Amino acid sequence: MEAQARGLLETEPLQGRDEDAAASADFSRVLSEEEREELKAELVQLEEEITTLRQVLSAKERHLVEIRQKLGVSLMNELKQNFSRSWHDMQTTAAYRRTQETLSHAGQKATAAFSTVGTAISRRLGDMRSHSIGYSIRHSISMPAMRNSPTFKSFEGRIETTVTSFKEPASCSPKINRLSEF
């Protein structure tokens, strides 16, 4: 009852039945004959303009397809070009460059570390072979004795130094230092 008393002052959104009532209301009585004729003329003009614009758009779309066919541009080529352009745009971002530099630096450190380890292993194996001419390592020296040999201790020291330098790079970003957690 209170809602009916408020009438036009209601602030609630229209309900389904309210929308139906508004749609079926006859506002033609409020307009004068002259205003109605002007609105009808404007309506006809707008409909004609919309039809003309649709025709123009359709003609331009056909022309666009013809030009693409003449140039040999297909949907796949457009997708390739868009992908290439997007890839280039991504590569020029600061975040991509920083990541690339960081990974490049990490790769250089890893390459240097593996190279040092490989060189040290080759050198030490060469030393062991020269000491055990005619015998295999298994027959020439026992494992505990080998571990206490100066050659093995030197090799162990070099490996430890290499691994430590790889884990704690001086000029690397904090992201690379996380490798030492593994």
Disulfide bonds with the S-S distance in Angstrom:
none
